[in-house]
Amino acid sequence: MKSFLANSACNGRPPKNLRARKYRSRPKLVQRMMSERDVARFLVAPQGYGKTMLALEYASVVSNFANTFWVNCQSPCFLRDLDGGVVASTLSLLGGRGSLAIFEDVPFLGDGRAETFSRDIDTLLSDGWEVVVTATPVADSLGDLQKDRICIASKDLLIDADEIDSAGSAGFGDCDRIASFVWGTDRDADALLQGLKTAGTPAELTLVEFVMLVLGEGSIEEVFSIVKGMRKDTLRLLEECYPHLGIDLIEERFKARSMPIGKIAKACHASIGRTVEGATASNRDALVSRLADLLVRHGMWQRSCDLMATLCSRKKRAPWIENVQDDFVRAGFPACIQELFESSGLDGASLSSGMALAAARRLHLLQDSAKSAYFAARVLDRPDAAACQRIEAALLVDECAEGKQRRTAQLVLEGDACSGVAAQDSGLHCAARARLLEEKDLEGALGALESCSGESLQQQPVLLEVARAARLARDVESGRKRERDPKALHRRANALVARAIALCEKKSEPTVYEALLHEAVGFEAVSNANLSRRRKVERILSGLNAQREEARAKRVLSDLPPNVVPLRAASAQIPLLHVRLFGGMEVRMGGEVVDEKAFQKHKATTLLAILVLHRGKEVPRSELLDVLWPDTSSEKSVNSFYSLWSLLRRALVDERGTCPYLAKHQKSYMVDAHFVKSDVEEFESICRMLTFEEPEAETWMEAFARLEEDFACGLLPSESSNAYIARLRERFKTRLADVYVTAADRLCDVDEPRAALWFAQAALDRFEKREDAFWALMRAQMSTGQRSLAMGTFFECKRFMKEDLGMDPSERIMRLHRRLLDEANGGSLVSA
């Protein structure tokens, strides 16, 4: 058996894992590497900066991979040979002067190992070898030992102006000039994030990088507030070697490359907890909550919710939501905080009146009347709800519900609750009185709201009631509702709205309530605001309307039957998940391959395969347990299943940090067939075409090539231990044989025997123990004039039937045989 180092020989070809990779030529850097070939060249930068591709280009230019040894230093075999002191001696035996050794991804080496590796490099150089080493900045432990080396560092690897122009891009900052960002795919860019979980990286450095990537931009002081006791040396290293963080120590600010929270979370979900505990006295939930608070302070509303949804445990989300939910609503972003609220499972019996009422407010703003009434009614049902909460809830129920619920709300507005808060909260009292009057006496309702003091008029429920009354007055003025003197009512309503807006404008920034007041009467009717404030109000209103449209689309989609695909597929911008099961599993999200390491456990891919094979149908948990753990006790297998389900969801997280591909309903599990597709569907489609559609030789031969190329290897061939998968594999194999035989027969019927011959021969080659395959091949051979071959096929079939099955061939094969004899004797070939 060859040794590890012997196996690193390229033998004139790039390393196997890099043969499909294309590199962008970087002649300036290659020239710099060639300037002094008798010293070691070190490429030192984080992952994703193009170190490996530069080394690949260098090896191609210098030696075309002849006499080249590409050593994967992440393999434990490298450390084994390094400790054994055989690296230089073994390579010297395998190659001679002029050979090239590339040591890729050297890990951090302690003092002893670093000295040993440095001596090995010196030995190879003295023997006439060229040496190239790639490493991350934290793993570069040979800087003091290889003083004459050429070091191409992170900032040297940044894409220069000429290369940016050739890429057709402009306006790049340092944090964007990373090779994987400019030239790479999403998968290449994700490689940079893998550095967050690189073994051996100091916890403080990893934590600072994580904080900066999450925040995107901000002050160094904010980072200090999160990572207590952060050392200046750490910041200097990050500024020098991690340009994607955009650190400026003179200005004491940073502006990192923008990265989706979902991708950051996916890269470090398993390790960030240990990192936080190693670098601070805090824990992950506390850190994430503080980062989310900073994002809220910076106005990054959606990002803060994405962070909480992906990295904060559910039980710790409720206090954070309660603290910030009013800020989200005032800023005009109710949708994202409501989505976080719903994803956190906060709809239980323990939900407080305040949280339920806040959820009702948000849903009312999003114009989801049914759900708003549901949460508001829960407040009315709670005896511990405060009087002011009950009145506000009653206002929402009265507006959003019908029937019994609405009558209950009106009783609350009419009853003791109203009088009980009248002395303490005149604003709510006025709003309740206006609601009771507005249907029969809109003039009286406006009068009740006009009696509000300036302080009362600024309350959120009162502002909403003013906007509602203004809309009713607009309907009256337009003739949709009948009232005496409609123009006077409209003027009074506009004046009331103008008064409320004037009070709102005393605050530095407009809120969603000011936008709703403008929405009720139109900007031109009452707006005296300056241009800047008006534009801010318009942006709030525009954003709110967009959120309403998206929420409305989701509600429509949730009500659609499962087979209505087009509308649902056009819903949210969710990348399609494509799962290949034939010939081996491959998972692609939005066209990019999901690294198999993300699944961590083999059973995770088996679970995904089982769900995909059910094509969007629910699979009971008990059935999944029987398939995955047939010989394990129920309690143990249930615990294992929950762990596996969580792992699978984390592996399939999209850029927003959610997993839209998997769904759970009570004790059943499924994939969402609108967002998950597989090659099984394509296989079935081709089979249906060959079985039922009109034969067409050219089209069917294309289908044959597709079946042979992608489906002939069988379903998950490496899944040998699962009986369920094995049964399905045999079922699909039988289906393929049936289709080949049927297609050959139908092609013969339409006088396309040469195409039939391909199908029939493939059927017999792959499924030699089928009598109908012999019959199909024999008929195709006879139709193309291959009489001798047809006779040989007959005798082979007869021998198989007699020796293996103890039976005689069927009558239809005997008829073909007699027809063949008739033709040989000069008879005419009759149709079978």
C-alpha positions in Angstrom: 0.0 0.0 0.0 1.3 3.4 -0.9 2.1 5.8 1.9 0.3 9.1 2.5 3.1 11.1 0.9 3.4 8.9 -2.1 -0.3 9.3 -2.7 0.2 13.1 -2.8 2.0 12.8 -6.2 0.0 14.6 -8.9 1.5 12.6 -11.8 0.8 15.3 -14.3 -2.8 16.0 -13.2 -4.3 18.4 -10.7 -5.3 16.9 -7.3 -8.5 14.9 -7.7 -10.6 17.3 -5.5 -9.5 20.3 -7.6 -9.8 18.9 -11.2 -13.3 20.4 -11.7 -12.3 23.8 -10.3 -11.5 26.6 -12.6 -9.0 29.3 -11.5 -8.7 32.9 -12.6 -5.2 33.7 -13.7 -3.3 36.0 -11.5 0.0 36.6 -13.3 1.3 39.4 -11.0 1.1 37.0 -8.0 2.5 34.1 -9.9 5.4 36.3 -11.0 6.1 37.3 -7.4 6.1 33.7 -6.4 8.6 32.9 -9.2 10.9 35.8 -8.2 12.8 33.7 -5.7 12.2 30.0 -6.2 14.9 28.8 -3.9 13.1 30.0 -0.8 9.7 28.9 0.6 6.6 30.7 -0.6 3.9 31.1 2.0 0.3 32.0 1.1 -1.2 33.2 4.4 -4.9 34.3 4.4 -8.3 33.2 5.7 -10.3 30.7 3.8 -11.9 32.0 0.6 -9.1 34.4 -0.3 -7.9 32.2 -3.2 -4.7 30.7 -1.7 -5.5 27.2 -3.1 -6.3 28.5 -6.6 -3.1 30.5 -6.7 -1.1 27.5 -5.7 -3.0 25.5 -8.3 -2.1 28.1 -11.0 1.5 28.1 -9.9 1.8 24.4 -10.1 0.2 24.4 -13.6 2.6 27.2 -14.9 5.8 25.9 -13.3 5.5 22.1 -13.9 2.1 21.3 -15.4 1.8 19.1 -12.3 4.7 16.9 -13.2 7.0 16.1 -10.3 4.5 17.9 -8.1 3.4 16.7 -4.7 0.2 18.2 -3.2 0.1 17.4 0.5 -3.2 17.8 2.3 -2.0 18.9 5.7 -5.5 18.7 7.3 -5.1 14.9 7.1 -4.0 13.4 10.4 -1.5 11.4 8.3 0.5 14.6 7.8 0.9 15.1 11.5 1.8 11.4 11.9 4.6 11.7 9.3 5.7 15.0 10.7 6.0 13.6 14.2 7.8 10.6 12.7 10.4 12.9 11.0 9.9 11.3 7.6 8.3 14.1 5.6 11.5 15.5 3.9 13.2 12.1 3.6 10.2 10.4 2.0 9.5 13.2 -0.4 13.3 13.2 -1.4 13.0 9.5 -2.3 9.9 10.1 -4.3 11.1 13.1 -6.3 14.4 14.8 -7.2 15.8 18.3 -7.9 13.3 20.5 -9.5 10.3 18.9 -7.8 7.5 21.0 -6.3 6.0 20.4 -2.9 2.7 22.2 -2.0 1.7 21.9 1.6 -2.0 22.9 1.7 -3.8 24.2 4.8 -1.1 23.6 7.3 -2.7 23.6 10.8 -1.3 25.4 13.8 1.8 23.7 14.9 3.3 23.9 18.4 6.9 24.9 18.9 8.3 21.4 18.5 6.3 20.5 15.4 7.0 24.0 13.9 10.7 23.5 14.2 10.5 20.0 12.7 8.5 21.3 9.7 10.8 24.2 9.2 13.8 21.8 9.1 11.9 19.6 6.6 11.3 22.7 4.4 15.0 23.7 4.6 16.0 20.1 3.7 13.8 20.1 0.6 15.1 23.5 -0.5 18.7 22.4 -0.1 17.9 19.4 -2.3 16.7 21.6 -5.1 13.0 21.4 -4.4 10.5 24.2 -4.6 8.2 24.6 -1.6 4.8 26.3 -1.3 2.8 26.5 1.9 -0.7 27.7 2.4 -2.1 28.5 5.9 -4.6 30.7 7.7 -3.2 33.7 9.7 -3.7 32.0 13.1 -2.0 28.9 11.8 1.1 30.7 10.5 3.5 29.5 13.1 6.7 29.5 11.0 7.1 33.2 10.5 10.0 33.5 12.9 11.6 30.3 11.7 11.5 31.0 7.9 12.9 34.5 7.9 13.9 34.5 4.2 10.5 33.3 3.0 8.3 35.1 0.5 4.9 35.7 2.2 1.9 36.6 0.2 -0.6 37.7 2.8 -4.3 38.5 2.9 -4.1 42.1 1.5 -1.8 40.9 -1.3 -4.4 38.4 -2.4 -7.2 41.0 -2.7 -8.4 41.6 -6.2 -6.7 44.6 -7.7 -8.3 47.4 -9.8 -7.4 45.7 -13.1 -8.9 42.4 -12.1 -12.1 44.2 -10.8 -12.5 45.9 -14.2 -12.1 42.6 -16.0 -14.7 41.1 -13.7 -17.1 43.9 -14.8 -17.5 45.2 -11.3 -17.0 48.6 -9.7 -17.2 50.4 -6.4 -15.5 47.8 -4.4 -14.1 48.4 -0.9 -11.4 46.2 0.7 -14.0 44.1 2.4 -15.5 43.1 -1.0 -12.2 42.4 -2.9 -12.0 38.8 -1.8 -11.5 36.3 -4.6 -14.5 34.1 -3.6 -16.7 37.2 -3.5 -15.7 38.5 -6.9 -15.2 35.3 -8.9 -16.6 32.5 -6.8 -19.9 30.9 -6.4 -22.0 31.1 -3.2 -20.4 27.9 -2.1 -16.9 29.5 -2.5 -18.0 32.5 -0.5 -19.4 30.3 2.2 -15.9 28.9 2.6 -14.8 32.1 4.3 -17.4 31.5 7.1 -16.0 28.1 7.8 -13.1 29.9 9.4 -15.5 30.6 12.3 -15.2 27.0 13.4 -11.6 26.2 12.5 -10.0 24.2 15.2 -7.3 25.9 17.1 -8.5 29.5 16.5 -8.4 31.6 19.7 -11.9 31.9 21.1 -11.6 35.7 21.4 -10.6 36.2 17.8 -13.5 33.9 16.5 -16.0 35.8 18.7 -14.8 39.2 17.5 -15.1 38.1 13.9 -18.6 36.7 14.5 -19.8 39.9 16.2 -18.5 42.1 13.3 -20.1 39.8 10.7 -23.4 39.8 12.5 -23.5 43.6 13.0 -22.2 44.4 9.5 -20.9 47.8 10.6 -20.5 49.9 13.7 -17.9 51.2 16.1 -15.1 49.3 17.8 -16.6 50.6 21.1 -19.7 48.5 20.4 -17.6 45.4 19.9 -15.8 46.1 23.2 -19.1 46.3 24.9 -19.9 42.8 23.7 -16.5 41.1 24.0 -15.3 42.4 27.4 -11.5 42.7 27.8 -10.8 42.4 24.1 -7.0 42.8 23.5 -5.6 45.4 21.1 -3.4 42.7 19.5 -6.5 40.8 18.4 -7.9 43.9 16.7 -4.5 44.6 15.0 -4.3 41.0 13.7 -7.9 41.2 12.4 -7.2 44.6 10.7 -4.1 43.3 9.0 -5.1 39.8 8.1 -8.9 39.8 7.8 -9.7 42.6 5.3 -13.3 41.3 4.8 -14.1 42.8 8.3 -13.2 46.3 7.1 -11.6 47.4 10.4 -10.2 51.0 10.6 -8.4 51.4 13.9 -7.8 55.1 13.2 -11.5 55.9 12.9 -12.3 53.1 15.4 -15.0 51.7 13.1 -15.6 48.6 11.0 -17.6 47.9 7.9 -17.6 44.1 7.2 -18.7 42.3 4.1 -22.4 41.8 4.2 -23.3 38.2 4.9 -26.8 36.7 5.4 -27.5 35.8 9.1 -28.6 32.3 7.9 -25.2 31.6 6.5 -23.4 32.9 9.5 -25.6 30.8 11.8 -25.2 27.7 9.7 -21.4 28.0 9.8 -21.1 28.4 13.5 -24.3 27.0 15.1 -22.5 24.1 16.7 -19.4 26.0 17.9 -20.5 29.5 18.9 -21.7 28.4 22.3 -18.3 27.0 23.3 -16.6 30.1 21.7 -18.7 32.5 23.8 -18.1 30.6 27.0 -14.4 30.4 26.2 -14.0 34.1 25.5 -16.5 35.6 28.0 -18.3 34.7 31.2 -21.6 34.9 29.3 -23.6 32.4 27.2 -24.8 32.2 23.7 -28.4 33.4 24.3 -27.2 36.4 26.3 -24.7 37.3 23.5 -27.2 36.9 20.7 -29.8 39.0 22.6 -27.3 41.9 23.0 -26.3 41.7 19.4 -29.9 41.8 18.4 -30.4 44.9 20.6 -27.6 46.6 18.7 -29.1 45.7 15.4 -32.4 47.2 16.5 -30.5 50.3 17.5 -29.0 50.5 14.0 -32.4 50.1 12.4 -31.7 46.6 11.1 -35.1 45.2 12.0 -35.2 42.0 9.9 -31.6 41.1 10.6 -32.2 41.3 14.3 -35.2 38.9 14.1 -33.2 36.5 11.8 -30.4 36.4 14.4 -32.8 35.6 17.2 -34.6 33.0 15.2 -31.5 31.1 14.2 -29.2 31.4 17.2 -31.3 32.1 20.3 -33.2 29.3 22.1 -36.9 29.6 22.0 -37.4 30.0 25.7 -35.1 33.1 25.8 -36.8 34.8 22.8 -40.0 35.9 24.7 -38.3 38.5 27.0 -36.5 40.0 24.1 -39.6 40.2 22.0 -41.5 41.8 24.9 -38.8 44.4 25.3 -38.5 45.5 21.7 -41.9 44.8 20.0 -43.2 48.3 20.4 -40.1 49.7 18.7 -40.7 47.4 15.7 -44.3 48.6 15.4 -43.5 52.3 15.8 -40.8 52.0 13.1 -43.3 50.3 10.8 -41.9 46.7 10.8 -44.6 44.6 12.5 -44.2 41.6 10.1 -40.7 40.4 11.1 -41.3 40.6 14.9 -44.6 38.8 14.4 -42.9 36.1 12.4 -40.4 35.7 15.1 -43.2 35.6 17.7 -45.0 32.8 15.8 -41.9 30.8 15.1 -41.0 30.8 18.8 -44.1 28.9 19.9 -45.4 31.7 22.1 -49.1 30.9 21.4 -49.5 28.7 24.5 -51.7 29.0 27.5 -49.0 30.8 29.4 -48.9 33.7 27.0 -49.4 37.0 29.0 -52.1 39.5 28.3 -49.5 42.1 27.2 -47.9 39.7 24.7 -51.3 38.6 23.3 -52.4 42.2 22.9 -49.2 43.3 21.2 -49.6 40.4 18.8 -53.2 41.5 18.1 -51.9 45.1 17.4 -49.3 43.8 14.9 -51.7 41.6 13.1 -54.2 44.5 12.9 -51.6 46.6 11.2 -50.9 43.7 8.8 -54.6 43.6 8.1 -54.9 40.0 9.2 -58.3 40.4 10.9 -58.9 36.8 11.8 -55.7 36.3 13.8 -55.8 39.8 15.3 -59.3 39.0 16.7 -58.1 35.6 18.0 -55.3 37.2 20.1 -57.4 40.1 21.2 -60.2 37.8 22.3 -57.8 35.9 24.5 -57.2 39.1 26.4 -60.9 39.5 26.9 -61.1 36.0 28.3 -58.4 36.5 30.9 -59.6 37.7 34.3 -56.2 39.0 35.2 -56.1 41.4 32.2 -55.9 45.1 33.2 -58.9 47.3 32.4 -57.0 49.4 29.8 -55.9 46.1 28.1 -59.4 44.8 28.0 -60.7 48.0 26.4 -57.9 48.1 23.7 -58.6 44.4 23.0 -62.3 45.1 22.7 -61.6 47.9 20.2 -59.6 45.4 18.1 -62.2 42.6 18.4 -65.0 45.0 17.5 -63.2 46.0 14.3 -61.9 42.5 13.3 -64.5 40.0 14.4 -68.1 39.2 13.7 -71.0 37.7 15.6 -70.7 36.6 19.2 -67.1 37.8 19.6 -68.1 41.3 18.4 -71.1 41.5 20.7 -68.9 40.5 23.6 -66.5 43.3 22.7 -69.2 45.9 22.6 -70.5 44.8 26.0 -67.0 45.4 27.4 -66.9 48.9 25.8 -70.4 49.7 27.2 -69.8 48.2 30.6 -67.9 48.8 33.8 -64.5 48.6 32.1 -65.2 51.9 30.4 -66.2 53.7 33.5 -63.5 52.1 35.5 -60.7 53.7 33.4 -62.4 56.9 32.6 -60.8 58.8 35.4 -57.3 57.3 34.8 -57.2 57.1 31.0 -59.5 59.6 29.3 -58.0 58.7 25.9 -59.1 55.1 26.0 -62.5 56.3 27.3 -62.9 58.7 24.3 -61.8 56.0 21.9 -64.3 53.5 23.3 -67.1 56.1 23.3 -66.3 57.1 19.7 -66.4 53.4 18.6 -69.9 52.9 20.1 -71.2 56.1 18.4 -69.6 55.9 15.0 -72.0 53.6 13.2 -75.2 55.6 14.1 -73.7 59.0 14.9 -70.4 59.8 13.2 -70.7 63.4 14.2 -70.9 62.4 17.9 -67.9 60.0 17.4 -65.8 62.8 16.1 -66.9 65.0 19.0 -65.8 62.3 21.5 -62.3 62.2 19.9 -62.1 66.0 19.6 -62.5 66.1 23.4 -59.2 64.3 24.0 -56.4 66.2 25.5 -53.2 66.6 23.6 -51.5 63.9 25.8 -54.4 61.5 25.3 -54.5 62.0 21.6 -51.0 60.7 21.3 -51.9 57.3 22.6 -51.7 54.5 20.0 -55.3 53.2 20.3 -56.6 56.8 20.1 -54.5 57.5 17.0 -55.9 54.3 15.3 -59.4 55.4 16.2 -58.9 58.8 14.8 -57.6 57.2 11.5 -60.7 54.9 11.5 -63.1 57.8 12.0 -61.3 59.8 9.2 -61.8 56.9 6.8 -65.5 56.7 7.7 -65.8 60.5 7.1 -64.1 60.1 3.7 -66.6 57.4 2.8 -69.5 59.7 3.8 -68.1 62.6 1.7 -67.6 60.3 -1.3 -71.2 59.2 -1.1 -70.6 55.6 0.1 -72.3 56.3 3.4 -75.2 58.6 4.0 -75.0 61.4 6.7 -76.3 64.9 7.0 -73.8 67.6 5.9 -71.0 65.2 4.7 -68.6 68.0 3.8 -68.7 69.4 7.3 -68.0 66.0 8.7 -65.1 65.6 6.3 -63.6 69.0 7.3 -63.9 68.1 11.0 -62.2 64.8 10.4 -59.3 66.4 8.5 -58.9 69.0 11.2 -58.8 66.2 13.9 -56.2 64.3 11.9 -54.2 67.5 11.3 -54.2 68.1 15.1 -53.0 64.5 15.8 -50.3 64.8 13.1 -49.0 68.1 14.6 -48.6 66.3 17.9 -46.8 63.4 16.2 -44.4 65.9 14.5 -43.2 67.1 17.8 -41.3 63.8 18.0 -37.9 63.6 16.2 -38.8 60.7 14.0 -42.2 59.8 12.4 -43.8 56.6 13.5 -46.2 54.2 11.8 -49.2 55.9 13.5 -48.4 59.2 11.8 -48.1 57.3 8.5 -51.6 55.7 9.1 -53.1 59.1 9.8 -51.8 60.3 6.4 -53.0 57.1 4.8 -56.6 57.8 6.2 -56.9 61.2 4.6 -54.2 61.5 2.0 -51.0 63.5 2.2 -52.3 66.6 0.5 -55.2 67.0 2.8 -53.4 67.8 6.1 -49.6 67.6 5.6 -47.5 70.6 6.5 -44.4 68.5 7.1 -41.1 69.4 5.6 -40.0 67.3 2.6 -37.6 65.2 4.5 -40.2 64.1 7.1 -42.8 63.5 4.4 -40.4 61.2 2.6 -39.8 59.3 5.8 -43.5 58.9 6.4 -44.0 57.8 2.8 -41.2 55.2 3.2 -42.9 53.8 6.4 -46.2 53.6 4.6 -44.7 52.0 1.5 -42.9 49.4 3.6 -46.0 48.6 5.7 -48.0 48.1 2.5 -45.4 45.7 1.1 -45.5 43.7 4.4 -49.3 43.6 4.1 -49.1 42.3 0.6 -46.6 39.6 1.6 -48.7 38.6 4.6 -51.8 38.5 2.4 -50.0 36.3 -0.1 -48.9 33.9 2.6 -52.4 33.6 4.0 -53.7 32.9 0.5 -51.1 30.2 -0.1 -51.7 28.6 3.3 -55.4 28.1 2.2 -54.5 26.6 -1.2 -54.8 22.8 -1.7 -51.4 21.2 -1.9 -51.6 20.5 -5.6 -51.9 24.2 -6.6 -48.2 24.8 -7.3 -47.8 27.9 -9.4 -49.1 30.5 -6.9 -47.3 28.9 -4.0 -44.0 28.6 -5.9 -44.3 32.3 -6.7 -44.7 33.2 -3.0 -41.7 34.0 -1.0 -38.3 34.0 -2.6 -37.3 30.5 -1.5 -34.5 28.8 -3.4 -35.5 25.4 -4.8 -34.1 22.3 -3.1 -33.3 19.6 -5.5 -32.4 16.1 -4.2 -30.7 13.5 -6.4 -31.3 9.9 -5.2 -30.3 7.8 -8.2 -26.6 6.9 -8.4 -25.9 8.5 -5.0 -27.4 11.3 -3.0 -26.7 14.9 -3.9 -28.6 17.9 -2.4 -28.6 21.3 -4.2 -30.1 24.5 -2.7 -30.7 27.1 -5.3 -28.3 25.3 -7.7 -25.4 25.1 -5.1 -24.4 21.7 -3.7 -25.0 21.4 0.0 -21.8 20.0 1.6 -22.4 16.5 2.8 -20.6 17.4 6.0 -23.6 19.7 6.9 -25.7 16.6 7.5 -23.1 15.2 10.0 -24.9 11.8 10.4 -25.6 9.3 7.7 -29.1 8.7 9.0 -29.9 12.4 8.4 -29.6 11.9 4.6 -31.6 8.6 4.9 -34.4 10.5 6.7 -34.3 13.2 3.9 -34.4 10.5 1.2 -37.4 8.8 2.8 -39.4 12.1 3.1 -38.5 13.0 -0.5 -39.6 9.6 -1.8 -43.1 10.3 -0.2 -43.2 13.4 -2.4 -44.9 15.8 -0.1 -47.1 13.3 1.7 -47.1 13.1 5.5 -45.2 10.2 7.0 -46.2 9.2 10.5 -43.4 9.4 13.1 -44.0 5.7 14.1 -43.3 4.7 10.5 -40.1 6.6 10.3 -38.9 5.1 13.6 -39.6 1.6 12.3 -37.6 2.4 9.1 -34.6 4.1 10.8 -34.4 2.1 14.0 -36.2 -1.2 13.5 -34.4 -2.9 16.4 -34.4 -0.1 18.9 -36.8 0.5 21.8 -39.5 3.1 21.2 -38.3 5.7 23.8 -34.7 5.6 22.7 -35.6 5.9 19.0 -37.9 8.8 19.6 -35.1 10.8 21.3 -32.8 9.9 18.5 -35.4 11.0 15.9 -35.8 14.4 17.5 -32.1 14.9 17.4 -31.9 13.8 13.8 -34.8 16.0 12.8 -33.1 19.1 14.3 -29.8 18.3 12.6 -31.6 17.9 9.2 -33.3 21.2 9.7 -30.0 23.0 10.5 -28.4 21.4 7.4 -31.2 22.8 5.1 -31.3 26.4 6.5 -31.6 29.1 3.8 -30.1 32.5 3.7 -32.8 33.9 6.0 -32.0 31.3 8.6 -35.2 29.4 8.1 -35.9 25.9 6.8 -38.9 26.1 4.5 -38.3 22.6 3.1 -39.3 20.5 6.0 -42.7 20.5 7.7 -44.2 18.9 10.8 -47.9 18.3 11.5 -48.6 16.8 14.9 -46.8 13.5 14.8 -46.3 13.4 11.0 -43.4 14.8 9.0 -43.0 15.7 5.3 -41.1 17.8 2.8 -42.9 20.8 1.2 -43.3 19.6 -2.4 -43.6 23.1 -3.7 -40.0 23.9 -2.7 -38.4 20.3 -2.9 -37.9 18.5 -6.1 -36.1 15.2 -6.9 -34.9 13.1 -9.8 -37.5 10.6 -8.9 -40.1 12.9 -10.4 -38.1 13.1 -13.6 -37.7 9.3 -13.7 -41.4 8.8 -13.3 -42.1 11.4 -16.0 -39.9 9.7 -18.5 -41.4 6.3 -17.7 -44.9 7.7 -18.3 -43.9 9.2 -21.6 -42.4 5.9 -22.8 -45.4 3.9 -21.6 -48.3 6.1 -22.7 -47.3 8.7 -25.3 -47.0 8.3 -29.0 -43.7 6.7 -30.0 -41.2 9.1 -31.7 -37.8 7.6 -32.3 -35.7 10.8 -31.9 -37.4 11.9 -28.7 -37.4 8.5 -27.2 -33.7 8.0 -27.9 -33.0 11.2 -26.0 -35.1 9.8 -23.1 -33.1 6.5 -23.4 -29.8 8.3 -23.1 -31.1 10.2 -20.0 -32.2 6.9 -18.4 -28.9 5.3 -19.0 -26.9 8.3 -17.9 -28.7 9.2 -14.7 -31.0 6.4 -13.6 -29.4 3.1 -14.5 -27.2 3.0 -11.4 -30.1 2.5 -9.1 -31.6 4.3 -6.1 -29.0 5.2 -3.4 -26.7 2.3 -4.2 -24.5 3.0 -1.1 -27.6 2.6 1.2 -27.1 -1.1 1.9 -28.3 -1.4 5.5 -31.8 0.0 5.2 -34.4 -2.5 4.2 -36.9 0.1 3.2 -34.5 1.8 0.7 -33.5 -1.7 -0.6 -37.1 -2.6 -1.4 -37.7 0.7 -3.2 -34.4 0.2 -5.1 -35.7 -3.1 -6.4 -39.1 -1.6 -7.2 -37.5 1.2 -9.4 -35.2 -1.4 -11.0 -38.2 -3.5 -12.0 -40.0 -0.3 -13.3 -37.0 0.5 -15.5 -37.0 -3.0 -17.0 -40.8 -2.8 -17.6 -40.3 0.5 -19.4 -37.4 -0.7 -21.6 -39.4 -3.7 -22.7 -42.6 -1.7 -23.3 -40.7 1.0 -25.3 -39.0 -1.6 -27.5 -42.3 -3.3 -28.3 -44.1 0.0 -29.1 -41.2 1.2 -31.3 -41.4 -2.1 -33.3 -45.2 -1.4 -33.7 -44.5 1.9 -35.4 -41.7 0.5 -37.6 -38.7 2.0 -35.6 -36.8 -1.3 -35.1 -33.3 0.3 -34.7 -34.5 2.4 -31.8 -36.3 -0.6 -30.4 -33.0 -2.6 -30.5 -31.4 -0.1 -28.1 -34.1 -0.5 -25.5 -34.4 -4.2 -25.9 -30.6 -4.8 -25.7 -30.4 -2.6 -22.6 -33.3 -4.4 -20.9 -31.5 -7.8 -21.4 -28.1 -6.5 -20.5 -29.3 -5.2 -17.1 -32.1 -7.6 -16.4 -31.0 -10.9 -17.9 -33.5 -13.1 -16.1 -36.6 -11.7 -17.7 -38.4 -13.7 -20.5 -40.1 -10.6 -21.9 -36.7 -9.0 -22.4 -35.6 -11.9 -24.5 -38.8 -11.6 -26.5 -38.4 -7.8 -27.0 -34.8 -8.3 -28.2 -35.6 -11.2 -30.5 -38.5 -9.2 -32.1 -36.2 -6.1 -32.6 -33.5 -8.2 -34.1 -35.9 -9.9 -36.5 -37.3 -6.5 -37.5 -33.8 -5.3 -38.4 -32.9 -8.4 -40.3 -30.5 -9.8 -37.7 -31.8 -13.4 -38.1 -28.8 -15.2 -36.8 -28.7 -13.0 -33.7 -32.4 -13.5 -33.2 -31.9 -17.3 -33.3 -29.1 -17.1 -30.8 -31.3 -15.0 -28.5 -34.0 -17.7 -28.8 -31.7 -20.5 -27.8 -30.2 -18.4 -24.9 -33.8 -17.8 -23.7 -34.7 -21.5 -24.0 -31.6 -22.6 -22.1 -32.3 -20.0 -19.3 -35.9 -21.0 -19.0 -35.1 -24.8 -18.9 -32.0 -24.7 -16.7 -32.9 -21.9 -14.3 -36.7 -22.1 -14.1 -37.5 -25.7 -15.3 -40.1 -24.3 -17.8 -40.5 -24.1 -21.6 -40.5 -20.7 -23.3 -43.9 -18.9 -23.7 -46.1 -19.3 -26.7 -45.4 -15.8 -28.0 -41.6 -16.5 -28.1 -42.3 -19.9 -29.8 -44.4 -18.0 -32.4 -41.4 -15.7 -33.1 -39.2 -18.7 -33.4 -41.6 -20.3 -35.9 -41.8 -17.1 -37.9 -38.0 -17.0 -38.0 -37.9 -20.5 -39.4 -40.6 -19.6 -41.9 -38.5 -16.7 -43.1 -35.4 -18.9 -43.4 -37.4 -21.3 -45.5 -38.6 -18.5 -47.8 -42.0 -17.8 -46.0 -43.2 -14.4 -45.3 -42.8 -12.7 -42.0 -46.2 -12.3 -40.4 -47.0 -9.9 -37.7 -46.7 -11.1 -34.1 
